[in-house]
Amino acid sequence: MKIKMNTTIKGTANSHGTASMDYVEGETYDMQQDWQNDLAKVFVDNNFAQEVGGGKKKKVDAPSETKANKK
């Protein structure tokens, strides 16, 4: 997941949570590891960041039956 920060905020900088860093407003971060994705979701859910590019496409299933086919 790639995110672009809407505001500057401190967050964890490693998987153990033993180091922190500033995630800077306007900067884009590529969050690839599980702990980074979890952090990115928190940022996005709280409007500290927005997801950019590379988002997963949602699968849309075609209807199996339509009114025109029903008799």
C-alpha positions as CSV (number, residue, x, y, z in Angstrom):
1,M,0.0,0.0,0.0
2,K,1.3,3.5,-0.9
3,I,0.1,6.4,1.2
4,K,0.5,10.2,0.9
5,M,0.5,12.0,4.3
6,N,-2.1,14.7,4.9
7,T,-0.4,15.9,8.0
8,T,2.9,15.3,9.8
9,I,2.6,12.7,12.6
10,K,4.9,10.5,14.6
11,G,4.6,6.7,14.1
12,T,6.5,3.6,14.6
13,A,9.6,3.0,12.4
14,N,10.0,-0.7,12.9
15,S,8.1,-3.9,13.5
16,H,8.8,-4.0,17.2
17,G,7.6,-0.5,17.9
18,T,10.9,0.4,19.6
19,A,11.7,3.3,17.3
20,S,9.6,6.2,16.0
21,M,9.9,8.6,13.1
22,D,8.0,11.6,11.6
23,Y,5.7,10.7,8.7
24,V,5.8,14.1,6.9
25,E,2.9,16.0,5.3
26,G,3.0,15.7,1.5
27,E,5.5,12.8,1.5
28,T,4.6,9.5,-0.1
29,Y,5.5,6.2,1.7
30,D,5.5,2.7,0.3
31,M,4.2,0.5,3.1
32,Q,5.1,-3.1,2.1
33,Q,5.5,-5.1,5.3
34,D,2.5,-6.3,7.4
35,W,3.3,-3.9,10.3
36,Q,3.6,-1.0,7.8
37,N,0.3,-1.8,6.2
38,D,-1.4,-1.9,9.6
39,L,0.1,1.5,10.4
40,A,-1.0,2.8,7.0
41,K,-4.6,1.7,7.6
42,V,-4.7,3.6,10.9
43,F,-3.3,6.7,9.1
44,V,-5.9,6.4,6.3
45,D,-8.8,5.6,8.7
46,N,-8.0,8.7,10.8
47,N,-7.5,10.9,7.7
48,F,-3.8,11.5,8.5
49,A,-3.0,10.0,5.0
50,Q,-4.7,8.9,1.8
51,E,-4.0,5.8,-0.2
52,V,-2.4,6.6,-3.6
53,G,-1.9,4.5,-6.7
54,G,-1.5,0.7,-6.8
55,G,-4.7,0.0,-5.0
56,K,-6.2,-3.4,-5.4
57,K,-9.0,-3.5,-7.9
58,K,-12.3,-4.8,-6.7
59,K,-13.7,-7.8,-8.5
60,V,-17.2,-7.2,-9.9
61,D,-19.1,-10.4,-10.6
62,A,-21.5,-10.3,-13.6
63,P,-25.1,-11.1,-12.7
64,S,-25.9,-14.8,-13.4
65,E,-29.4,-14.0,-14.4
66,T,-31.2,-10.9,-15.7
67,K,-34.9,-10.0,-15.9
68,A,-34.8,-10.4,-19.7
69,N,-33.5,-14.0,-19.3
70,K,-36.3,-14.9,-16.9
71,K,-39.5,-16.4,-18.3
